[in-house]
Amino acid sequence: MPVTPADLDRAQQALAAALDGSGPPVEFTEGGRIVPRPEAADPAAGGAEGTVAVVRTSGSTGAPKQTLLTREALAASAAATAGRIGGEGQWLLAVGLHYVAGLAVLSRSLAAGTTPVPLAPGPFTPQSFVEAVDRMERGTGFRALSLVPTMLSRLLVPDAGPGASSPSGAGFAGAAVDALRTFDAILIGGARLPDRVREAAAEAGLRIHLTYGMSETCGGCVYDGVPLDGVSADLVASPDADGRRPGVPRLRLSGPMIAAGRSAVLAGS
């Protein structure tokens, strides 16, 4: 989950070094470690040239993989995202850096020349969210953040999550909505947003974008049902088991933010 400001500063420096070539590729772990991954840029070790970051998949659709992201892919994702949401500026880091959404916040911040503000470690509650927003710079321009649907639900529906039924959670519910309104773009991804939460967001006047993407696309690459600039999304029919009839349609994505590859066995990992 989110990290301390000191840990975030170290992570941002490590990714910046990987991006400019002065440091090795990096992986941010769920436990908060920053792991140098020089082998990820070595094709002989199962890596790919130009790799600057490694993101592990969960393995929910098969064996876990290590996704190899290049500087060009991360730069393309950051630029296309800024173009779609209307600007670049300071980000609030509300998800873990080991997720591609967290890594994307870091890379977008580096591209914008800003420092993201992290939520304090611990449960995600209206109070922790409001306190993090209060630490952001004021009057300096564009603000953005990425959330998963359950997080937005906890902020808009007072009884939807940990801490919400406590005095601090209930007392911060209205303040959380006010804090959400200060953002120029709120990216929602990772799962389908329930209709009631989407309706509540619209009633509150929030500027949300429903995103679709994955580790292999440096995060969201389709916003509000429309591919980002440079992204192609096509439905293709794959043959079924006997190879004679069309099977279940698959979504084929292409574009400059596609990963260099995935590795099930990366030497040194």
C-alpha positions in Angstrom: 0.0 0.0 0.0 1.1 3.7 -0.1 4.4 4.5 1.4 6.0 7.2 3.6 7.3 10.4 1.9 10.9 9.3 2.5 10.3 5.9 0.9 8.5 7.5 -2.0 11.4 9.9 -2.5 13.8 6.9 -2.7 11.5 5.1 -5.1 11.2 8.2 -7.4 15.0 8.6 -7.4 15.4 4.9 -8.3 12.9 5.1 -11.2 14.4 8.4 -12.4 17.9 6.8 -12.5 16.5 3.8 -14.4 14.8 6.2 -16.9 17.9 8.3 -17.6 20.3 5.3 -17.7 22.3 6.1 -14.6 20.7 3.2 -12.6 19.5 -0.3 -13.3 15.9 -1.3 -14.0 13.9 -1.5 -10.8 11.0 -3.5 -9.2 8.9 -2.2 -6.4 7.7 -5.0 -4.2 4.5 -5.4 -2.2 6.6 -5.3 1.0 7.9 -1.8 0.1 11.4 -2.8 -1.1 13.2 -1.2 -4.1 14.9 -4.1 -5.9 17.5 -3.4 -8.6 16.8 -5.7 -11.6 19.8 -5.3 -14.1 19.0 -8.7 -15.6 15.6 -7.4 -16.8 17.4 -5.4 -19.5 19.6 -8.4 -20.6 18.0 -10.5 -23.4 20.5 -13.3 -22.5 18.9 -13.5 -19.0 15.3 -13.5 -20.3 15.0 -9.7 -20.2 14.5 -7.1 -23.0 16.7 -4.2 -24.0 15.5 -0.9 -22.8 13.6 -2.2 -19.8 13.5 0.2 -16.9 10.9 -1.4 -14.6 9.5 -4.8 -13.8 5.9 -5.3 -12.6 4.7 -8.8 -11.5 1.3 -10.0 -12.5 -0.9 -11.7 -10.0 -1.2 -14.9 -12.0 -5.0 -14.7 -11.9 -5.2 -15.9 -15.5 -2.3 -18.3 -15.4 1.2 -18.5 -14.1 2.5 -15.2 -12.6 4.6 -13.3 -15.1 7.1 -10.4 -14.8 6.2 -7.6 -17.2 9.1 -5.7 -18.7 8.4 -2.0 -19.2 10.7 0.3 -21.2 11.3 4.0 -20.9 9.7 4.6 -24.2 6.5 2.7 -23.2 6.3 4.6 -19.9 6.9 8.0 -21.6 4.3 7.2 -24.2 1.7 6.3 -21.6 2.4 9.4 -19.5 2.1 11.7 -22.6 -1.1 10.0 -23.9 -2.7 10.1 -20.4 -1.9 13.8 -20.0 -3.3 14.5 -23.4 -6.6 12.7 -22.6 -7.2 14.0 -19.1 -6.3 17.6 -20.0 -3.0 18.2 -18.4 -0.2 17.1 -16.1 0.6 18.1 -12.6 0.7 16.7 -9.1 -0.6 13.3 -8.4 -1.9 11.7 -5.2 -0.5 8.2 -4.7 -3.3 6.1 -3.3 -2.3 2.6 -4.6 0.9 0.5 -4.0 3.9 1.1 -6.2 4.1 -2.7 -6.9 0.9 -2.2 -8.9 1.2 -0.8 -12.4 -1.2 2.0 -11.4 1.2 3.1 -8.7 4.2 2.9 -10.9 2.3 4.9 -13.5 1.7 7.7 -11.0 5.4 7.8 -10.3 6.4 7.9 -14.0 3.7 10.5 -14.8 5.0 12.6 -11.9 8.6 12.4 -13.2 7.4 13.4 -16.7 5.6 16.4 -15.2 8.5 17.4 -13.0 6.4 17.0 -9.8 6.5 15.0 -6.6 3.4 12.9 -5.8 1.9 12.9 -2.3 1.3 9.5 -0.8 -1.5 8.3 1.5 -0.1 7.3 4.9 0.4 3.6 5.3 -2.6 1.8 6.8 -6.3 1.3 6.0 -7.8 3.5 3.3 -10.4 5.7 5.0 -12.1 9.0 4.4 -9.9 10.5 7.1 -6.6 9.2 5.6 -7.6 10.4 2.2 -8.5 14.0 3.4 -5.3 14.2 5.4 -3.3 13.3 2.3 -5.1 15.8 0.1 -4.4 18.5 2.6 -0.6 17.8 2.1 -0.8 18.5 -1.6 0.4 21.8 -3.0 -2.3 24.4 -3.3 -2.9 26.7 -6.2 -0.2 25.1 -8.4 -2.4 23.7 -11.2 -3.5 20.3 -12.3 -4.3 17.6 -9.8 -5.0 13.9 -10.5 -5.2 10.5 -8.8 -5.9 6.9 -9.5 -8.3 4.8 -7.5 -9.9 1.4 -7.7 -13.7 1.3 -7.4 -13.8 0.1 -3.8 -11.8 3.1 -2.8 -14.1 5.6 -4.5 -17.1 3.8 -3.0 -15.6 4.2 0.5 -15.3 7.9 -0.1 -18.8 8.4 -1.5 -20.7 5.9 0.6 -20.0 6.4 4.3 -20.7 2.8 5.3 -18.7 1.2 2.5 -15.3 0.4 4.1 -12.9 0.2 7.1 -13.1 3.2 9.4 -16.3 4.5 7.8 -18.5 3.6 10.8 -16.1 5.1 13.3 -16.5 8.7 14.5 -13.5 9.8 12.4 -14.8 8.0 9.3 -18.3 9.4 9.5 -17.0 12.9 10.3 -14.7 12.9 7.3 -17.2 11.6 4.8 -18.4 15.0 3.6 -14.8 16.4 3.7 -13.7 13.5 1.5 -16.2 14.4 -1.2 -15.1 18.0 -1.0 -11.5 16.8 -1.4 -12.4 14.7 -4.4 -13.9 17.8 -6.1 -10.4 19.5 -6.0 -9.1 17.0 -8.5 -9.1 17.7 -12.3 -9.0 14.0 -13.1 -9.8 10.9 -11.1 -8.8 7.7 -12.9 -10.9 4.6 -11.9 -9.6 1.2 -12.9 -8.9 -2.4 -11.9 -12.6 -3.5 -11.9 -16.0 -2.4 -13.0 -17.4 0.7 -11.2 -20.8 -0.1 -9.7 -23.7 1.9 -11.2 -24.7 3.4 -7.8 -21.1 4.7 -7.3 -20.9 6.1 -10.8 -24.2 7.9 -10.2 -23.0 9.2 -6.9 -19.8 10.5 -8.5 -21.8 12.3 -11.2 -24.2 13.8 -8.6 -21.1 15.1 -6.7 -19.7 16.7 -9.8 -16.5 14.6 -9.8 -14.3 14.4 -12.9 -13.8 10.7 -13.2 -12.5 8.7 -16.1 -13.2 4.9 -16.3 -10.0 3.2 -17.5 -9.1 -0.1 -18.9 -5.6 -1.5 -19.1 -3.1 -3.9 -17.5 0.5 -4.2 -16.5 1.4 -5.0 -20.2 0.0 -1.5 -21.3 1.7 0.6 -18.5 -1.8 0.9 -17.0 -4.9 2.4 -18.5 -4.8 2.6 -22.3 -8.6 3.0 -22.9 -10.4 5.9 -21.2 -14.1 6.1 -21.0 -14.4 3.5 -23.8 -12.0 5.4 -26.2 -8.4 4.2 -26.8 -5.7 6.7 -26.0 -4.0 8.4 -28.9 -1.7 5.9 -30.6 -3.6 2.9 -29.2 -5.4 0.5 -31.4 -8.1 -1.8 -29.8 -9.6 -4.5 -32.0 -11.8 -7.5 -31.3 -10.4 -10.6 -33.0 -11.9 -14.1 -33.2 -9.6 -16.9 -32.2 -10.3 -20.5 -33.3 -11.8 -22.9 -30.8 -10.2 -26.1 -29.7 -10.8 -28.0 -33.0 -9.4 -25.0 -35.0 -12.5 -24.9 -37.3 -15.0 -22.5 -35.7 -14.4 -19.0 -34.2 -13.9 -19.1 -30.5 -14.5 -16.4 -27.9 -13.5 -12.9 -29.3 -10.4 -11.5 -27.8 -9.4 -7.8 -27.4 -6.1 -7.1 -29.3 -4.3 -4.0 -28.1 -1.3 -2.3 -29.8 0.4 1.0 -29.3 3.7 2.6 -28.1 2.9 1.9 -24.4 2.9 -1.9 -24.9 5.5 -3.8 -22.7 8.6 -5.2 -24.2 7.6 -8.6 -23.1 6.8 -10.9 -20.2 9.0 -13.4 -18.5 8.0 -16.4 -16.5 11.6 -17.2 -15.7 13.9 -14.2 -15.4 17.5 -15.1 -14.3 18.3 -13.6 -10.9 14.6 -13.1 -9.9 
